[in-house]
Amino acid sequence: MSDDPAPIPLRIDRLPKDLQEAFRELYTTNGQSERKTSAYLQPDAIYCGDARQLLPQIEPNSIALSVWSPPYFVGKEYEEHLSFNEWQNLLSTVIRLHFPILKPGGFLAINIADILVFKDQTMPRIQAEAVTRKRSPVTREDVLKAIEQYPGYNRYQLAKLLGCSEQTIDRRLHGNNIRGGKYDVQTRVKIVGGMVEDWALQAGFYTYDRRIWVKDAAWENSRWASLSYRSVDEFEYIYIFWKPGITRFDRKRLSPEEWKNWGSRGVWYFPSVRSNDDHAAKFPVELPARVIRLLTDPGDIVLDCFMGSGTTAIAAIRTDRRYIGIEILEKYVILANNRIEKEKGYQRTLFECQDDDRFE
């Protein structure tokens, strides 16, 4: 039996009038589904399927925290089939489906990054002049001088004269590339935070907080680094949204040092996963573990509807929380369950060792 005091009832009549009807539907007995609890997805399990079909099968007002990292629309194997519009529809729908299942006062935490190579058909196709990385020393002035001396030469003859390629001649004269880049759709940075916030607000949530996770910087030869002035890929966001209701706030969830070092800090520093040999987009256990410890209590149910390799479930087990996972690919459900079984075995061994120590 819990020693916690009974929750304070939510005074729906004190909410803004445009919210009262929705809240009565969600929070009163008459508005609850008549399905038995056993008919809902049960905690401490991972379910294979599309989050858009499975989220409505979770018991209303039961999830203390949903923390997940969706596809980033960066061309990973599991998202290649999505157009940009389909990707937007996926995220907005999943966010909307969270509102009925989160507890009043509960949280939705989304780990996501901006799209750094977003293809934009409207962006001008202009070749950048990489001054210190030019493969040919031929300058624009050299080409203009050659044209002045040989006005009838075409670019192939000029290239042979100057000892360079015809593409170099065209780049120096027109600032573009006669092949490749001139005809490719150009890319830019796409900021996703505004879209995520709009989808959450439309669903009934309110922006509560945001954190920045500083991870390892991308290598120079990766697609996430650039030879321009753009920064390398080295951080992601954690956007936290609140479902209106009474939120339990307990400073004892963290030690004083933890509150000082990361609980109250907007920027979190910890490395990313070094090896992605079994899943293309793992995040470290530290990420969901921090959010879980900050926003929930032991025994609460934590949801991850893009479970992947099972990291959020591992974090929940280590922090004495329950979990529900949803993952669309069966191979990752199997991977996640294998990791969970290993973690439970480790926890049992750790408990037995601690128990033996008490009797020495």
C-alpha positions as CSV (number, residue, x, y, z in Angstrom):
1,M,0.0,0.0,0.0
2,S,1.4,3.4,-1.0
3,D,2.2,6.0,1.6
4,D,1.6,8.8,-0.9
5,P,-1.4,11.1,-0.1
6,A,-4.4,10.8,-2.3
7,P,-4.1,13.0,-5.5
8,I,-5.7,16.4,-5.4
9,P,-8.8,16.4,-7.6
10,L,-8.7,18.6,-10.7
11,R,-11.2,21.4,-10.7
12,I,-12.4,21.3,-14.3
13,D,-14.7,24.2,-13.7
14,R,-11.7,26.5,-13.1
15,L,-10.2,25.7,-16.5
16,P,-10.7,28.0,-19.5
17,K,-14.2,27.3,-20.9
18,D,-12.9,26.1,-24.2
19,L,-11.0,23.3,-22.4
20,Q,-13.7,22.2,-19.9
21,E,-15.7,20.0,-22.3
22,A,-12.6,18.2,-23.5
23,F,-11.4,17.6,-19.9
24,R,-14.7,16.3,-18.8
25,E,-14.6,13.8,-21.6
26,L,-11.1,12.7,-20.6
27,Y,-11.1,12.8,-16.8
28,T,-14.5,11.9,-15.6
29,T,-15.8,8.3,-15.1
30,N,-18.5,8.8,-17.7
31,G,-16.0,9.7,-20.3
32,Q,-13.8,6.6,-19.8
33,S,-14.0,3.7,-22.1
34,E,-16.0,0.7,-20.7
35,R,-13.3,-1.7,-21.8
36,K,-11.8,-3.8,-19.1
37,T,-8.2,-2.9,-18.1
38,S,-7.1,-6.3,-19.3
39,A,-8.1,-5.4,-22.9
40,Y,-5.6,-2.6,-23.0
41,L,-1.9,-3.0,-23.8
42,Q,-0.2,-4.2,-20.7
43,P,2.9,-2.7,-19.2
44,D,6.4,-4.4,-19.3
45,A,6.0,-5.5,-22.8
46,I,6.9,-4.4,-26.3
47,Y,4.3,-4.6,-29.0
48,C,5.0,-5.0,-32.7
49,G,3.0,-2.7,-35.0
50,D,2.4,0.9,-36.1
51,A,2.1,3.4,-33.3
52,R,-0.9,5.0,-35.0
53,Q,-2.8,1.7,-34.6
54,L,-1.5,0.7,-31.2
55,L,-1.6,4.0,-29.2
56,P,-5.4,4.0,-29.0
57,Q,-5.2,0.6,-27.3
58,I,-3.4,2.0,-24.3
59,E,-5.5,2.7,-21.2
60,P,-6.6,6.4,-21.0
61,N,-4.8,8.6,-18.4
62,S,-2.3,5.8,-17.5
63,I,1.0,7.0,-18.9
64,A,3.1,9.2,-16.7
65,L,5.7,10.0,-19.4
66,S,6.2,9.2,-23.0
67,V,9.7,9.6,-24.2
68,W,10.8,8.8,-27.7
69,S,12.9,9.6,-30.7
70,P,11.0,9.5,-34.0
71,P,12.5,9.1,-37.5
72,Y,14.4,12.3,-38.3
73,F,13.7,12.3,-42.0
74,V,17.4,11.9,-42.9
75,G,17.2,8.8,-45.1
76,K,17.6,6.0,-42.6
77,E,16.6,2.5,-43.7
78,Y,13.4,2.5,-41.6
79,E,12.1,5.8,-43.0
80,E,13.2,5.7,-46.7
81,H,9.6,5.0,-47.7
82,L,8.3,8.3,-46.2
83,S,7.9,11.4,-48.2
84,F,8.2,14.7,-46.3
85,N,4.4,15.1,-46.1
86,E,4.1,11.5,-44.9
87,W,6.7,12.1,-42.3
88,Q,4.9,15.2,-41.0
89,N,1.6,13.2,-40.9
90,L,3.3,10.4,-38.9
91,L,4.6,12.7,-36.2
92,S,1.6,14.9,-35.9
93,T,-0.7,11.9,-35.7
94,V,1.4,10.2,-33.1
95,I,1.5,13.3,-31.0
96,R,-2.2,13.8,-31.2
97,L,-2.9,10.2,-30.1
98,H,-0.9,10.8,-26.9
99,F,-3.3,13.2,-25.4
100,P,-5.9,10.7,-24.2
101,I,-3.4,8.2,-22.8
102,L,-1.1,10.5,-20.7
103,K,-2.0,11.1,-17.1
104,P,-3.3,14.6,-16.2
105,G,-0.1,16.5,-15.4
106,G,2.0,14.0,-17.3
107,F,4.6,14.7,-19.9
108,L,5.5,14.0,-23.6
109,A,9.3,14.2,-24.3
110,I,10.5,14.1,-27.9
111,N,14.1,13.8,-28.8
112,I,14.7,15.1,-32.3
113,A,17.2,17.0,-34.4
114,D,16.9,19.6,-37.2
115,I,17.1,18.2,-40.8
116,L,20.6,19.4,-41.9
117,V,20.3,18.2,-45.6
118,F,16.7,19.2,-46.4
119,K,16.2,19.2,-50.1
120,D,14.5,22.4,-51.3
121,Q,13.4,22.7,-54.9
122,T,13.2,26.5,-54.6
123,M,16.7,27.0,-53.4
124,P,19.0,28.7,-56.0
125,R,21.5,26.3,-57.5
126,I,24.7,28.4,-57.0
127,Q,28.1,26.8,-56.6
128,A,29.9,27.8,-53.5
129,E,33.5,29.1,-53.9
130,A,35.6,27.0,-51.6
131,V,38.6,29.2,-51.6
132,T,41.0,27.1,-49.6
133,R,39.8,23.7,-50.9
134,K,40.0,24.4,-54.7
135,R,41.4,21.4,-56.6
136,S,42.7,23.6,-59.4
137,P,44.8,26.8,-58.9
138,V,43.2,28.4,-62.0
139,T,41.5,31.6,-61.1
140,R,38.7,33.6,-62.7
141,E,41.3,36.1,-63.7
142,D,43.3,33.4,-65.5
143,V,40.3,32.3,-67.5
144,L,39.3,35.9,-68.5
145,K,42.9,36.6,-69.6
146,A,42.9,33.5,-71.7
147,I,39.6,34.5,-73.3
148,E,41.1,37.9,-74.1
149,Q,44.1,36.3,-75.8
150,Y,42.0,33.6,-77.6
151,P,38.5,35.0,-78.0
152,G,37.4,32.2,-80.3
153,Y,38.2,29.4,-77.9
154,N,35.4,27.3,-76.4
155,R,35.6,26.0,-72.8
156,Y,37.2,22.7,-73.8
157,Q,40.1,24.6,-75.6
158,L,40.4,27.0,-72.7
159,A,40.6,24.0,-70.3
160,K,43.4,22.4,-72.4
161,L,45.3,25.7,-72.6
162,L,45.1,26.3,-68.8
163,G,45.6,22.6,-67.8
164,C,42.3,22.2,-66.0
165,S,38.8,20.6,-66.6
166,E,36.0,22.2,-68.6
167,Q,33.9,22.2,-65.4
168,T,36.6,24.4,-63.7
169,I,36.3,26.9,-66.6
170,D,32.5,27.0,-66.2
171,R,32.7,27.3,-62.4
172,R,35.2,30.2,-62.6
173,L,33.0,32.1,-65.2
174,H,29.5,31.4,-63.9
175,G,29.8,30.3,-60.3
176,N,28.2,26.9,-61.0
177,N,29.0,23.4,-62.1
178,I,28.1,22.2,-65.7
179,R,27.6,18.7,-64.2
180,G,26.2,17.3,-61.0
181,G,25.7,20.1,-58.6
182,K,24.2,22.5,-61.1
183,Y,21.3,20.1,-61.7
184,D,20.9,18.6,-58.2
185,V,18.3,19.8,-55.8
186,Q,20.1,22.0,-53.3
187,T,19.9,21.4,-49.6
188,R,19.5,23.6,-46.6
189,V,18.8,23.3,-42.8
190,K,15.2,22.7,-41.9
191,I,14.2,23.7,-38.3
192,V,11.8,21.2,-36.9
193,G,11.1,22.7,-33.4
194,G,8.3,25.0,-34.6
195,M,6.5,22.1,-36.4
196,V,6.7,19.8,-33.3
197,E,5.4,22.6,-31.1
198,D,2.5,23.4,-33.4
199,W,1.5,19.7,-33.5
200,A,1.7,19.4,-29.7
201,L,-0.4,22.6,-29.2
202,Q,-3.0,21.4,-31.7
203,A,-3.2,18.2,-29.7
204,G,-3.9,20.0,-26.4
205,F,-0.4,20.0,-24.9
206,Y,1.6,23.0,-23.8
207,T,5.3,23.5,-24.2
208,Y,6.8,22.9,-20.8
209,D,10.6,22.8,-21.3
210,R,13.4,22.0,-23.8
211,R,16.8,20.6,-23.3
212,I,19.8,20.4,-25.6
213,W,21.8,17.2,-25.7
214,V,25.4,17.8,-26.8
215,K,26.8,14.5,-28.2
216,D,29.9,13.7,-30.3
217,A,30.6,15.9,-33.3
218,A,30.2,14.2,-36.7
219,W,33.4,13.3,-38.6
220,E,34.4,15.6,-41.4
221,N,33.7,13.0,-44.1
222,S,30.2,12.2,-42.9
223,R,27.1,13.6,-44.6
224,W,26.3,15.6,-41.4
225,A,29.5,17.7,-41.7
226,S,30.0,20.4,-44.3
227,L,32.9,22.3,-46.0
228,S,30.8,25.5,-45.8
229,Y,30.3,27.6,-42.7
230,R,27.6,25.3,-41.4
231,S,28.3,23.7,-38.1
232,V,28.9,20.0,-37.8
233,D,26.2,17.8,-36.4
234,E,26.8,17.6,-32.6
235,F,23.6,18.3,-30.7
236,E,19.9,17.3,-30.6
237,Y,16.8,18.7,-28.8
238,I,14.6,17.2,-26.2
239,Y,11.2,19.0,-26.3
240,I,9.0,18.4,-23.3
241,F,5.2,19.0,-23.5
242,W,2.7,19.0,-20.6
243,K,-0.8,17.6,-20.5
244,P,-2.8,20.0,-18.3
245,G,-3.4,18.6,-14.8
246,I,-1.7,18.5,-11.4
247,T,2.0,17.7,-11.8
248,R,3.8,16.0,-9.0
249,F,7.1,17.8,-8.3
250,D,9.7,16.1,-6.0
251,R,13.2,17.4,-5.6
252,K,14.2,14.1,-3.9
253,R,14.0,12.4,-7.2
254,L,17.6,13.6,-7.7
255,S,20.5,14.2,-5.4
256,P,21.6,17.8,-4.8
257,E,24.6,17.3,-7.1
258,E,22.4,15.9,-9.8
259,W,20.0,18.8,-9.6
260,K,23.0,21.1,-9.8
261,N,24.8,19.3,-12.7
262,W,22.0,18.4,-15.0
263,G,18.5,18.5,-13.4
264,S,18.3,22.3,-13.6
265,R,20.6,22.7,-16.6
266,G,19.3,23.4,-20.1
267,V,22.3,21.7,-21.8
268,W,23.2,18.1,-21.2
269,Y,26.6,16.6,-22.1
270,F,27.0,12.9,-22.6
271,P,28.4,10.9,-25.5
272,S,26.2,9.2,-28.2
273,V,26.2,5.4,-28.8
274,R,29.6,4.4,-30.3
275,S,28.4,1.3,-32.1
276,N,25.2,1.2,-34.1
277,D,25.9,-2.3,-35.6
278,D,22.5,-3.7,-34.7
279,H,20.3,-0.5,-35.0
280,A,21.0,2.5,-37.1
281,A,19.8,5.2,-34.6
282,K,20.3,4.2,-31.0
283,F,20.3,6.9,-28.3
284,P,22.3,6.3,-25.1
285,V,20.5,5.0,-22.0
286,E,21.5,8.2,-20.2
287,L,19.0,10.2,-22.3
288,P,15.7,8.5,-21.4
289,A,17.0,7.8,-17.9
290,R,17.5,11.4,-17.1
291,V,14.0,12.4,-18.4
292,I,12.5,9.4,-16.5
293,R,14.1,10.3,-13.2
294,L,13.3,14.0,-13.6
295,L,9.6,13.7,-14.4
296,T,8.3,10.4,-12.9
297,D,8.3,8.3,-9.7
298,P,9.1,4.6,-9.2
299,G,6.2,2.4,-10.4
300,D,5.0,4.9,-13.0
301,I,4.5,3.7,-16.6
302,V,6.8,5.1,-19.2
303,L,5.9,4.8,-22.9
304,D,8.2,4.7,-26.0
305,C,6.2,4.4,-29.3
306,F,9.4,4.2,-31.4
307,M,11.1,1.7,-29.2
308,G,13.8,0.6,-31.6
309,S,16.5,-1.4,-29.8
310,G,14.8,-1.1,-26.4
311,T,16.8,1.7,-24.7
312,T,13.9,3.4,-23.0
313,A,12.8,0.0,-21.6
314,I,16.3,-0.5,-20.2
315,A,16.2,2.9,-18.6
316,A,12.8,2.2,-17.1
317,I,14.0,-1.1,-15.6
318,R,17.1,0.6,-14.1
319,T,15.0,3.3,-12.5
320,D,12.3,1.0,-11.1
321,R,9.6,2.2,-13.6
322,R,7.3,0.1,-15.8
323,Y,7.3,0.5,-19.5
324,I,5.2,0.0,-22.7
325,G,7.0,-0.2,-26.0
326,I,5.8,0.0,-29.6
327,E,8.0,-0.9,-32.5
328,I,7.0,-1.3,-36.1
329,L,9.8,-3.7,-37.2
330,E,9.8,-7.2,-35.8
331,K,13.5,-7.6,-35.9
332,Y,13.9,-4.6,-33.5
333,V,11.2,-6.0,-31.2
334,I,13.3,-9.2,-31.0
335,L,16.5,-7.2,-30.4
336,A,14.8,-5.1,-27.7
337,N,13.4,-8.1,-25.9
338,N,16.9,-9.8,-26.0
339,R,18.4,-6.7,-24.4
340,I,15.7,-6.5,-21.8
341,E,16.2,-10.1,-20.8
342,K,19.9,-9.5,-20.4
343,E,19.2,-6.4,-18.3
344,K,16.8,-8.3,-16.1
345,G,19.3,-11.1,-15.6
346,Y,21.9,-8.5,-14.7
347,Q,19.5,-6.8,-12.2
348,R,18.7,-10.2,-10.6
349,T,22.4,-11.0,-10.3
350,L,23.1,-7.6,-8.8
351,F,20.3,-8.0,-6.3
352,E,21.5,-11.4,-5.3
353,C,25.0,-10.1,-4.7
354,Q,23.7,-7.2,-2.6
355,D,21.5,-9.7,-0.7
356,D,24.5,-12.0,0.0
357,D,26.5,-9.0,1.2
358,R,23.9,-8.3,3.9
359,F,24.4,-11.7,5.4
360,E,28.2,-11.7,5.5
